[in-house]
Amino acid sequence: MKAFNMAKSDPNQILRLLPLVVGSLGGILLVVNRSLTVELTSTQSRSDALGIILSALLILVGLIWQQVQPRSPEAVQLIGEERFELVEELPEAAKIELAWASHLLLTNTTTRSILVYYQDRVLMRRGILPDNKKINPGVILRRVLETQKPVYLVNLKIYPGKIEFDYLPENTQGVICQPLSNQGVLILGANTPRSYTKQDENWIEGIADKLAETLFSLCMDAQAE
């Protein structure tokens, strides 16, 4: 079961082990064949020597692959409960937009937790999340709001500023804070470190821009009324 889980989390595990297994098996078979040979010829000696060299090279390649080939980061089971919470007084159009955007992110990226913080309140919480619903913007979130530039924390546990994300599962592995213009932040939590690609980041930026435009328009309409 453990080997199966390793192969599932790292699809290249079997490929990396293949040279080691083949090289070791070849070397063992050559030794067995040599020990069972009654009369050794010069041709067989040369063949055995060549076989030993090839087996040693395969083992060496396998050991090198274990060191240099990147392994897929392992996913964790986030601590929290599955939630989908929207502010009741939001216009129906805003609810639909938030539901659409969050569904896309949860089903097409490693995102497992989503919060939309807009105009000093949490409009939506979706995914695996703890009980804490309150967001007190810390240094990172304030920087995103002030600069309107995203922040991607590829491995949250190594950042001292992780304590400000107490509204995410305590074992969240990666976080993206994507600005919603200068009015809010789209906060995404992943269950795998270093999991978002550059393409994912560009896609998340596009979704955030769409959300920001929709929310701003709806807020302006509400104020006009």
TORKEGU-678159 format. One line per 4 residues: their letters; for each residue x, y, z of N, C-alpha, C, O, CB. Coordinates in steps of 0.2 Angstrom, whole numbers. Glycine has a CB too. Example, Ala and Ser with C-alpha at 12.3 -4.5 7.8 and 13.67 -1.06 7.14 Angstrom:
// residues 2
AS) 66:-28:39:62:-22:39:66:-16:39:71:-17:42:57:-22:45; 64:-11:35:68:-5:36:64:0:39:67:6:40:70:-3:29
// end
This chain:
// residues 225
MKAF) 4:-6:0:0:0:0:4:6:0:3:11:-3:-5:0:6; 10:6:4:14:12:4:17:13:-3:18:19:-5:20:11:9; 20:8:-6:23:8:-13:18:11:-18:20:15:-22:25:2:-15; 11:9:-17:6:12:-21:5:19:-20:5:23:-25:0:8:-20
NMAK) 5:21:-14:4:28:-13:10:33:-15:9:38:-18:3:29:-5; 16:30:-15:22:33:-17:22:34:-25:23:39:-27:28:30:-15; 20:29:-28:19:29:-35:14:34:-38:14:37:-43:18:22:-38; 8:34:-34:3:39:-35:5:46:-35:3:50:-39:-3:37:-31
SDPN) 9:47:-29:11:54:-28:16:56:-32:17:62:-34:12:55:-21; 20:52:-35:26:53:-39:26:48:-45:29:43:-44:33:52:-35; 23:50:-51:22:46:-56:29:44:-59:29:39:-63:18:49:-61; 35:47:-58:41:45:-60:45:41:-56:51:39:-58:45:52:-62
QILR) 42:38:-51:46:34:-46:48:27:-49:53:25:-48:41:33:-40; 43:24:-53:45:18:-56:50:19:-61:55:15:-62:38:15:-59; 50:24:-65:55:26:-70:62:27:-67:67:24:-70:53:32:-74; 62:30:-62:69:31:-58:72:25:-56:78:24:-56:68:36:-53
LLPL) 67:20:-54:70:14:-51:71:8:-56:75:4:-54:64:11:-46; 69:9:-62:70:4:-67:77:3:-69:79:-3:-69:66:6:-74; 82:7:-70:89:6:-71:92:2:-65:96:-3:-66:93:12:-72; 90:4:-59:93:0:-53:91:-7:-53:95:-11:-52:90:4:-47
VVGS) 84:-8:-54:82:-15:-54:85:-19:-60:87:-25:-58:74:-15:-55; 85:-17:-66:87:-20:-71:95:-22:-71:97:-27:-72:86:-16:-78; 98:-16:-68:106:-17:-67:107:-22:-62:112:-27:-63:109:-11:-66; 104:-22:-56:105:-27:-51:103:-34:-53:107:-39:-52:101:-25:-45
LGGI) 97:-35:-56:95:-41:-59:100:-44:-64:102:-50:-64:88:-41:-62; 102:-40:-68:107:-42:-73:114:-45:-70:116:-50:-72:109:-37:-78; 116:-41:-65:122:-43:-62:121:-49:-58:126:-54:-58:124:-37:-57; 116:-50:-55:115:-57:-51:114:-63:-56:117:-68:-54:108:-56:-47
LLVV) 111:-62:-61:110:-67:-66:117:-69:-69:118:-75:-70:105:-65:-72; 121:-64:-70:128:-65:-73:132:-69:-68:136:-74:-70:131:-59:-75; 132:-67:-62:135:-71:-57:133:-78:-56:137:-83:-55:135:-68:-50; 126:-79:-56:124:-86:-56:126:-90:-62:128:-96:-61:116:-86:-55
NRSL) 125:-87:-68:127:-91:-74:135:-93:-73:137:-98:-76:126:-87:-80; 139:-88:-71:146:-89:-70:148:-95:-66:152:-99:-67:150:-83:-68; 144:-95:-60:145:-100:-55:143:-107:-57:146:-112:-55:142:-98:-48; 138:-107:-62:135:-114:-64:139:-116:-70:138:-122:-73:128:-113:-66
TVEL) 144:-112:-73:147:-114:-79:153:-119:-77:157:-118:-73:150:-108:-83; 153:-125:-80:158:-130:-79:164:-128:-82:170:-129:-79:155:-137:-81; 164:-127:-89:170:-125:-92:170:-118:-95:165:-117:-99:171:-130:-98; 174:-114:-93:174:-107:-95:178:-105:-101:184:-107:-101:176:-102:-89
TSTQ) 175:-102:-106:179:-101:-112:180:-93:-112:178:-89:-108:174:-103:-118; 185:-92:-116:187:-85:-117:182:-80:-119:181:-75:-117:193:-84:-122; 177:-83:-124:172:-79:-126:167:-78:-121:164:-72:-120:168:-83:-132; 165:-83:-117:161:-81:-111:164:-76:-106:160:-72:-103:159:-88:-107
SRSD) 170:-77:-105:173:-72:-100:173:-65:-103:171:-60:-99:181:-74:-100; 174:-64:-109:173:-57:-112:165:-55:-112:164:-49:-110:175:-57:-119; 161:-60:-113:154:-58:-112:152:-56:-105:148:-52:-104:149:-64:-115; 154:-60:-100:153:-59:-93:155:-52:-91:152:-48:-88:156:-64:-89
ALGI) 162:-50:-93:165:-44:-92:161:-38:-94:159:-33:-91:172:-44:-94; 158:-39:-101:154:-34:-104:148:-33:-100:145:-27:-99:153:-35:-111; 145:-39:-98:138:-39:-95:139:-35:-88:134:-32:-86:136:-46:-94; 144:-37:-84:145:-33:-78:146:-26:-79:143:-22:-75:152:-36:-74
ILSA) 150:-24:-84:151:-17:-85:144:-13:-86:142:-8:-84:155:-15:-91; 140:-16:-91:133:-14:-92:129:-13:-86:125:-8:-85:130:-18:-98; 129:-19:-82:125:-19:-76:127:-13:-71:123:-10:-68:125:-26:-73; 133:-12:-71:136:-7:-66:134:0:-69:132:4:-65:144:-7:-66
LLIL) 134:1:-75:132:7:-78:125:9:-77:123:14:-75:133:7:-86; 120:3:-78:113:4:-76:112:6:-69:108:10:-68:110:-2:-78; 116:3:-64:115:4:-57:117:12:-56:114:15:-52:119:-1:-53; 123:14:-59:125:20:-58:120:26:-61:119:31:-58:132:21:-62
VGLI) 117:24:-67:112:29:-70:106:29:-65:103:35:-64:110:26:-77; 104:23:-62:98:23:-57:100:28:-51:95:31:-49:97:16:-55; 106:27:-49:108:31:-43:108:38:-44:106:43:-40:114:29:-40; 110:40:-50:110:47:-52:103:50:-53:102:56:-51:114:48:-59
WQQV) 99:46:-56:92:48:-57:89:49:-51:84:54:-50:88:43:-61; 90:46:-45:87:47:-39:89:53:-36:85:56:-32:89:41:-34; 95:56:-38:97:63:-36:95:69:-40:93:74:-37:104:63:-35; 95:68:-46:94:74:-51:87:75:-53:85:80:-55:99:73:-56
QPRS) 83:69:-54:77:70:-57:72:73:-51:72:71:-46:74:63:-59; 68:79:-53:64:82:-48:58:77:-47:55:74:-51:61:88:-51; 56:77:-40:51:73:-38:45:78:-37:45:83:-35:52:69:-32; 39:75:-39:33:79:-38:31:80:-31:32:75:-27:27:75:-41
PEAV) 30:86:-29:29:87:-22:22:83:-19:18:82:-23:27:95:-20; 23:81:-13:17:77:-11:12:81:-8:13:86:-4:20:72:-5; 6:79:-10:0:83:-7:-2:80:0:0:75:2:-6:81:-12; -5:85:4:-7:83:11:-15:84:11:-18:87:7:-4:88:16
QLIG) -18:80:16:-25:81:18:-26:87:22:-24:87:28:-28:75:21; -29:92:19:-29:99:23:-34:98:29:-39:94:29:-32:104:19; -32:101:35:-36:101:41:-42:106:41:-41:112:40:-32:102:47; -48:103:41:-54:108:40:-60:104:38:-60:98:37:-52:114:36
EERF) -65:108:36:-71:105:34:-73:108:27:-71:114:26:-77:106:39; -77:104:23:-79:107:16:-84:112:18:-89:111:21:-81:101:12; -83:118:15:-88:124:16:-89:127:9:-85:127:5:-85:128:21; -95:130:9:-97:135:4:-101:140:6:-107:139:7:-100:131:-3
ELVE) -98:146:8:-102:151:12:-102:158:8:-96:160:6:-99:152:19; -108:161:6:-108:167:3:-112:172:7:-116:170:11:-112:166:-4; -110:178:7:-114:184:10:-121:184:8:-122:185:2:-110:191:10; -126:183:12:-133:183:10:-135:189:6:-139:188:1:-137:182:16
ELPE) -133:195:8:-136:201:4:-132:202:-2:-134:207:-5:-135:207:9; -128:198:-5:-125:199:-11:-130:199:-17:-135:195:-16:-119:194:-12; -129:203:-22:-134:202:-28:-133:195:-31:-128:192:-30:-133:207:-33; -138:192:-34:-138:186:-37:-133:185:-42:-129:180:-43:-145:184:-40
AAKI) -132:190:-46:-126:190:-51:-119:189:-48:-115:186:-51:-127:197:-55; -118:192:-42:-112:192:-39:-111:185:-36:-106:182:-37:-111:197:-33; -116:182:-33:-116:175:-31:-114:170:-37:-110:165:-36:-123:173:-28; -118:171:-42:-116:167:-48:-109:167:-50:-106:162:-52:-121:168:-54
ELAW) -107:173:-51:-100:175:-53:-95:171:-48:-90:168:-50:-98:182:-53; -96:172:-42:-91:169:-37:-92:162:-37:-86:158:-36:-93:172:-30; -97:159:-38:-98:152:-38:-95:149:-44:-91:144:-44:-106:150:-38; -95:152:-50:-92:150:-56:-85:150:-55:-81:145:-57:-95:155:-62
ASHL) -82:156:-53:-75:157:-53:-72:152:-48:-67:149:-49:-73:164:-50; -75:151:-42:-72:146:-37:-72:139:-39:-68:135:-38:-76:147:-30; -78:137:-43:-78:130:-45:-73:129:-50:-70:124:-50:-85:129:-49; -71:134:-55:-66:133:-60:-59:132:-56:-55:127:-58:-65:139:-64
LLTN) -58:136:-51:-51:135:-48:-51:129:-44:-45:126:-43:-51:141:-43; -56:127:-41:-56:120:-37:-55:114:-41:-52:109:-39:-62:120:-32; -58:114:-47:-58:108:-51:-52:108:-56:-51:103:-59:-64:108:-55; -49:114:-57:-43:114:-62:-36:116:-60:-32:116:-64:-45:119:-67
TTTR) -36:117:-53:-29:118:-50:-29:114:-44:-33:111:-42:-28:126:-49; -23:115:-40:-22:112:-34:-25:116:-28:-24:114:-22:-14:111:-32; -29:121:-30:-32:125:-25:-37:121:-21:-41:117:-24:-36:131:-28; -37:121:-14:-42:117:-10:-46:122:-6:-51:120:-3:-39:112:-6
SILV) -44:128:-5:-47:133:-1:-47:140:-4:-42:142:-7:-43:134:6; -53:143:-4:-54:150:-8:-57:155:-3:-63:153:0:-57:149:-14; -55:161:-3:-58:166:1:-58:172:-4:-53:174:-7:-55:168:8; -63:176:-4:-64:182:-7:-65:188:-2:-70:188:1:-69:182:-12
YYQD) -60:192:-1:-60:197:4:-60:204:0:-56:206:-4:-53:198:8; -66:207:1:-68:213:-3:-71:219:1:-76:218:4:-72:211:-9; -68:224:0:-70:230:4:-71:229:11:-76:230:14:-77:233:1; -66:226:14:-65:225:21:-70:219:24:-71:219:30:-66:231:25
RVLM) -72:215:20:-77:209:22:-76:203:18:-74:204:12:-84:212:23; -77:198:21:-76:191:17:-83:190:14:-88:189:17:-75:185:22; -83:190:7:-89:189:3:-90:181:2:-96:179:1:-88:192:-4; -85:177:2:-85:170:0:-80:166:4:-74:168:4:-85:169:-7
RRGI) -82:160:6:-77:155:9:-79:149:5:-85:146:6:-77:155:16; -75:145:2:-76:139:-1:-70:134:-1:-65:136:-2:-79:140:-8; -72:128:0:-67:123:0:-66:120:7:-70:121:11:-60:125:-3; -60:118:8:-58:115:15:-55:121:19:-50:124:17:-52:110:14
LPDN) -59:122:24:-58:128:28:-59:127:36:-63:123:37:-62:134:26; -55:131:40:-57:130:47:-63:134:50:-66:137:45:-50:132:51; -64:134:56:-70:138:58:-69:145:58:-74:149:57:-71:136:66; -63:148:59:-61:155:59:-64:158:52:-61:156:47:-54:156:60
KKIN) -68:163:53:-71:166:47:-68:173:46:-69:177:41:-78:167:47; -65:176:51:-62:183:51:-56:184:48:-51:180:50:-62:185:59; -55:189:44:-48:190:41:-46:197:44:-49:202:43:-49:191:33; -40:197:47:-37:203:49:-31:204:45:-26:200:46:-35:202:57
PGVI) -31:208:40:-26:209:35:-19:210:39:-18:214:43:-27:214:31; -14:205:37:-7:206:40:-3:209:35:-5:213:30:-4:199:42; 4:209:36:8:212:32:8:210:24:8:214:20:16:211:34; 7:204:23:7:201:16:0:204:13:1:206:7:7:194:16
LRRV) -5:203:16:-12:205:13:-12:213:12:-14:215:7:-17:203:17; -9:216:17:-9:224:16:-5:226:10:-6:230:6:-7:227:22; 1:222:9:5:224:3:2:222:-3:3:226:-8:12:219:4; -2:217:-4:-5:215:-10:-11:221:-11:-11:223:-17:-9:208:-9
LETQ) -14:223:-6:-19:228:-7:-16:235:-9:-19:239:-13:-23:229:-1; -10:237:-6:-7:243:-8:-3:243:-14:-4:248:-18:-2:245:-2; 0:238:-16:4:237:-22:0:235:-28:1:236:-34:10:233:-22; -6:231:-27:-10:228:-32:-6:223:-36:-7:222:-42:-13:233:-36
KPVY) -1:220:-33:3:215:-36:2:208:-32:2:208:-26:10:217:-36; 1:202:-35:0:196:-32:6:194:-28:12:196:-30:-2:191:-37; 5:190:-23:10:187:-19:9:179:-19:4:177:-18:11:189:-12; 14:175:-21:14:168:-21:19:165:-16:25:166:-17:15:165:-29
LVNL) 16:162:-11:20:159:-6:21:151:-8:16:148:-7:18:160:1; 26:149:-11:26:143:-14:26:137:-9:24:132:-10:33:142:-18; 29:139:-3:29:134:3:28:137:9:33:140:12:36:130:3; 22:138:11:20:142:16:23:141:23:24:146:27:12:141:17
KIYP) 25:135:24:28:133:31:34:136:32:37:137:38:28:125:32; 38:138:27:45:141:28:44:149:29:49:152:30:49:139:22; 38:152:28:38:159:29:35:161:36:30:158:38:33:162:23; 39:165:39:37:168:46:30:171:46:26:171:50:42:173:49
GKIE) 28:174:40:22:177:39:16:173:39:10:175:38:22:182:34; 17:166:39:11:162:38:6:162:44:1:160:43:14:155:38; 8:165:50:4:166:55:-2:170:54:-8:170:57:7:168:61; -2:175:49:-7:179:47:-13:175:43:-18:178:43:-5:185:43
FDYL) -11:169:41:-16:165:37:-20:160:41:-21:155:40:-13:162:31; -22:163:47:-25:158:52:-33:157:50:-36:152:53:-26:161:59; -35:160:44:-41:158:42:-41:153:36:-46:151:33:-44:165:39; -35:150:35:-34:144:31:-32:138:35:-30:139:41:-28:146:25
PENT) -33:132:32:-31:126:36:-24:127:38:-20:130:35:-32:120:31; -22:125:44:-16:126:47:-10:122:44:-4:124:44:-16:123:54; -12:117:40:-7:114:36:-7:115:28:-5:111:24:-7:106:37; -10:121:27:-10:124:20:-2:124:17:2:126:21:-13:131:19
QGVI) -1:121:11:5:121:8:8:127:4:13:129:5:6:115:4; 3:130:0:5:135:-4:-1:140:-4:-7:138:-3:7:133:-11; 1:147:-5:-4:152:-5:-3:157:-10:3:159:-11:-5:156:2; -8:159:-14:-8:164:-19:-13:170:-16:-19:168:-15:-10:162:-26
CQPL) -10:176:-16:-15:182:-14:-15:186:-20:-10:189:-22:-12:186:-8; -21:186:-24:-21:189:-30:-26:195:-29:-32:195:-27:-25:184:-36; -23:201:-31:-27:207:-30:-34:208:-34:-34:205:-40:-23:214:-31; -39:210:-31:-45:212:-35:-45:219:-35:-49:223:-31:-52:209:-31
SNQG) -42:222:-40:-40:229:-41:-38:232:-34:-33:228:-31:-47:233:-43; -40:237:-32:-37:240:-25:-43:239:-20:-42:242:-15:-35:247:-26; -48:235:-21:-53:234:-17:-53:228:-13:-56:227:-7:-60:234:-20; -49:223:-15:-49:216:-11:-44:212:-14:-40:213:-18:-56:213:-12
VLIL) -44:205:-11:-40:200:-13:-43:194:-13:-47:192:-10:-34:200:-7; -41:190:-19:-43:183:-19:-38:179:-16:-32:179:-19:-44:181:-27; -39:175:-11:-34:171:-7:-36:163:-9:-41:161:-8:-35:172:0; -30:160:-11:-31:153:-13:-26:149:-9:-20:151:-8:-29:152:-21
GANT) -28:144:-6:-24:139:-3:-23:132:-6:-28:129:-8:-26:138:5; -17:130:-7:-16:123:-10:-14:118:-5:-11:120:0:-11:124:-16; -15:112:-7:-13:106:-3:-6:103:-5:-4:98:-2:-18:101:-3; -3:107:-9:4:104:-12:8:110:-13:6:115:-15:3:101:-19
PRSY) 15:110:-10:19:115:-11:22:116:-18:22:111:-22:25:115:-6; 24:122:-20:26:123:-27:22:120:-32:25:117:-37:34:120:-27; 16:121:-32:11:117:-36:8:121:-42:6:119:-47:5:114:-32; 8:128:-41:5:132:-46:11:134:-52:16:136:-50:3:139:-43
TKQD) 9:132:-58:13:134:-63:12:141:-65:7:145:-63:12:129:-69; 16:144:-70:16:151:-72:9:151:-76:6:157:-76:22:152:-77; 7:146:-80:1:146:-83:-5:147:-78:-10:150:-79:0:140:-87; -5:143:-73:-10:144:-67:-10:151:-65:-16:153:-64:-8:139:-62
ENWI) -4:154:-63:-4:161:-61:-7:166:-66:-11:170:-64:3:163:-59; -6:165:-72:-9:169:-77:-17:168:-77:-20:173:-78:-6:168:-84; -19:162:-77:-26:160:-77:-29:163:-71:-35:166:-72:-27:153:-78; -26:162:-65:-29:165:-59:-30:173:-59:-35:176:-57:-25:163:-53
EGIA) -25:176:-62:-25:183:-63:-31:185:-68:-34:190:-66:-18:186:-66; -32:182:-73:-38:183:-77:-44:182:-74:-49:187:-75:-37:179:-83; -45:177:-70:-51:176:-66:-52:182:-61:-58:184:-60:-51:169:-63; -47:183:-58:-47:189:-53:-49:195:-56:-53:199:-53:-41:190:-49
DKLA) -46:197:-62:-48:203:-65:-56:203:-67:-59:208:-66:-44:204:-72; -58:197:-69:-65:197:-71:-70:198:-64:-75:201:-65:-67:190:-74; -68:195:-59:-71:195:-53:-71:203:-50:-76:205:-48:-68:191:-47; -65:206:-51:-65:213:-49:-69:217:-52:-73:222:-50:-58:215:-49
ETLF) -70:216:-59:-74:220:-63:-81:219:-62:-85:224:-61:-73:219:-71; -83:213:-61:-90:212:-59:-92:214:-52:-98:218:-52:-91:204:-59; -88:213:-47:-90:216:-41:-90:223:-40:-94:226:-37:-85:213:-35; -85:227:-44:-85:234:-44:-92:237:-47:-95:241:-45:-79:237:-48
SLCM) -94:234:-53:-100:236:-56:-106:235:-52:-110:239:-52:-101:232:-63; -106:229:-49:-112:228:-44:-112:233:-38:-118:235:-36:-112:221:-42; -106:234:-36:-106:239:-30:-108:246:-32:-112:250:-29:-99:239:-27; -106:248:-38:-108:255:-41:-116:255:-42:-119:260:-41:-104:256:-47
DAQA) -118:250:-45:-126:249:-46:-129:250:-39:-134:253:-39:-127:243:-50; -127:246:-34:-130:246:-28:-130:253:-25:-135:256:-22:-127:241:-23; -124:257:-25:-124:264:-23:-129:269:-26:-131:273:-23:-117:266:-23; -129:267:-33:-133:272:-37:-141:271:-35:-145:276:-35:-133:270:-44
E) -143:265:-33:-149:264:-31:-151:267:-24:-157:267:-22:-151:256:-31
// end
